[in-house]
Amino acid sequence: MTALSDIDTVGVAPLLAWRDRPIIEANHLTKVYRLGEHQSLRATLTVLAGGHREYQTLRALDDVSFSIARGECFGIVGTNGSGKSTLLQVISQITLPTAGHVVVRGRVLPLLAVGTGFHPELTGRENVVLFGTVLGFPRRAILGRMDEIVAFAEIGSHIDTPLKRYSSGMQARLSFAVAMMFPAAISIFDEVLAVTDDEFTSRCLQSIESIISGGRTAIFVSHDAGLVRRLCDRVMWMESGQARLVGPTAEVMDAYHAAHA
């Protein structure tokens, strides 16, 4: 049974009713950015002095609605700039939507890019403690998992080396090891396997499959169609900030590749 401490955004609802509802519900999510807002000091001073300035806008998300069931592996595909990263940031509560809302019924562990959430001047060990603390885990529990994290990442003595000395592959290994050792109701994987070798990628895929079979939820974003087809129950195809198609993996991936052939 999911611990009550994993319930982040739904308040004190009856547990059985809570478990029957989707773990994520996104309703009409829209995110609009103003381009060039901080382009120059002169422009900023002009606005502060009461002057008027026209801004171009970017609709990173445009009325996106979907839901994810508990224990599901949900894939998201789309070309660069389609809105995938912005959507993940909204789900992770890193940024707020301009309109619409998302309900997340569980702790989220986001791996949004290689090294995201890590500080380059801190050692690997210090970054693990920092990352775990931000996620709300007690320091004793974090330190108790440190040896397992080092072993999974296979970085050995480099755990006490500043992160700025790590290769992108080493950072990805450490990020994934943290995700495996710190339990969360929802794990987000955004291209975290793109820079790892085949042996480590294979172990990571087995770990993701273990997470899903254990009843936890995963959101998987990748340009590797083979991985998406292997892992995901359903897929959402995003294009120009919109959800163009949501459905079974084979159906969506076939349509996606037909459109981009």
N, C-alpha and C positions, 0 to 999 in steps of 0.2 A: 504494500500500500504506500502511495506517495506521502511523504512527510508533510504535515501541515505547514512547516517552515518553507516549503517550496511554493506555496501559494502567494504570489506577489501582488496581484492587481485586482482580485475579485472580492476582497473583504471576507467576512465571516459567513459564507453561504453554507448550507448543508452539504457535507462532504460527498454523499452519494450523488446528489443532483449535480454537483460540481464536476464529478468524474464522468458523467454522461455527456457533458457538453464538449464542443471542440476545444482543443488546448490553445488554439489561436483563431481569432475571428477578426478579419480586417474588413471594414465597412467604408467604402467610398474614399479611400485614402488619396489625398492630393498633397503634393509638396511643390511649392513654387519658390524659386530662388530669384533674387534681383541681381543681375550681372553688373559688375563694375561699381558696386555700392561704395567700396572703399578704394577706388582707383587712385585718388590723389588727396593730399591734405587740403589743397585749394578747393576741390569740389566738396569735401566734407565741411569746411568752414562756410562755404556758400550756403549749404543746406541749413547749417546751424544758425546762420544769420537771417534765415527766413526766405532764402532764395528757392527757386523751383528748379528741379532737375528731372529729366526724363530717364527712366531706366528700362533696359531690355529685361525681359523675364525668361526664365527657363522652367518649364513644367517637367520636373524630374519624375513625378508620379501624377497620374491623371485618372482619378476616379477608379481606383483599384479595389476590388472586393474579392475575398476568397476565405476559406476556412481550412484548418488542418486538424485532423483527428489525432487523438492521443495514440502514441505508438506507431505513427505513420512516418515514413521517410518521404518527404515532399521535395521534389526537385524544382529548381528555377533555372530556365535557360533564356538566352537572349544575347544579342550582339553587345559590344561595348557601347555604353551610353544609353542602354535601354531602360535603366532605372533599377536594376537588380541591387546594386550596392546601397542606394538610397532606401529602398524597401527594407533591407536587412538592418540598416541603421535605425529606422523607425521601429521595427519589431524589437530591437535591442534597447530602445529608449535612449539612444545616443542623440537623436534629433527628433523634433516634434513635427507632426504633419501640419500643413497649412489648413487643411480641412479633412473631415472624416475622423475616424478613430480606430484603434486596434485594441483588442482585449487579449491579454496573454495570461494564461492560467498556469503559471509555473516559473521556476527560476530559469533564466536564459544564460547559456554559456556561448558567447559569440567569438568565433574565430573568423574575423572578417577579412584579414589579409595577413601575409607573413609578417610577424613581429608586431601586429596591432596590440596595443595595451602594454607593450614592453618599453622600457626606457633604455636608450643605447648606452648611457654612462654607467648603468647598474650591471652587476654580474648576473649570470643566468639564475643563480640561487636567489639573489635579491629580487629579481623580476618575478620569479615564481611566488615568493612571499607576497609581493605587491599585488600581483594579479589575483591570487587567492583571497587576499584581504578585501580587494575591491568587490569581489563576488560575494563577500560576506561569510567566508569560512574562518573559524578560529585559527590563530597562529599555531597552536599546538597540533591541530589537525593537518595544517599545511606542512609543517616540518616532519610530521609523521609519515607523510607520503613522499618526501623528497627523494629518498633512495629509489623508490619505484619509478619516479619521474625520470631520474637520471638514467636508470637502466633501460626504460622504454625508449628514451630519446637517443641512447647510445652516444652520449657526448662526454662521458667520463669526467676527467679533471677540468674540462672546459666549463663546467657548471660554475666555477669561480672566476671565469674570465668575463670582462665587460662585454655586453651584447654587441657593441659596435665592432668587435673583432670576429663575430660569427659570420659565416657565409649564410646566404638566404636559405640553403638547405638545412643548416643547423638550427636556424631560427624556426623554420617550419617544424622540424622534429620536436623542438622544445614546446612550441605552441600546441602541437597535437598531443604530446605527452601530458601536458597540463589538462587538456580537455578529457583525456581518458581517465585521469586519476581523480578529478574533482567532479562528483556527480551533479547532474542538473537535469531537470525535466525536459529541457529543450536544448539541443546542441546545434549550432549553426556552423557549417563548414563552407567557406567561400574561397574556392581555388587554393586551399591549403596544401593540396597534394601536387600542385603543378611543378614544384621545384625539388621534389624528393626523388630518390632513386627507386628502382622497381621493387627491390626487396622491402624497403620501408613502406612504400605505397601499398604493397600486398598486405603487410601487417596492419596498416591503418584501415584498410577496407574490411578486414576481418573484425577489427574492433568496432567499426561503425555497424556492421551487421549484428554484432553481439549486443550493442546498445539497443538496436531496434527490436531484436528478438526478446530483450529483457523488458520491453514495454515502454522504453523512453522514445522521445520524438526527435527526429533529425530533419534539418533543412539543408539540402545539399545543392551547391551552386558550382557548376563546372562547365567548361567548354568541351570536355571529353565526353562525347555521346555514349561511348561504351560504358563508362562509369555510371552515368545517369541511368542508362537502361538496366544496369546490373543492380543498382541500389534502390531506386525510387519506386514507390507505389503509384504516385501520381506526379504530374509535372505541370508547371505553369510557364507558358511561353510569354515573355514580356517583349514589347516593342514600342518605342517612343513613349515610354512611361505608362503604357497601358497593358492590362492583362488581355492578350489577344486570344489565348486559348488555355483552358484548364481542364485536365482530364486524365485518363489512364496513360501511363508512360508511353507505351507503344504508339498510341493514337497521336499524342502531342508531338513526340519526337519524329514520327513519320511526316507529319504536316510541317514541322519546323524545317526539316532537311529538304523537303520538296520546295519550300519557299526560298531556300538559300542555296539550292543546287547550282 
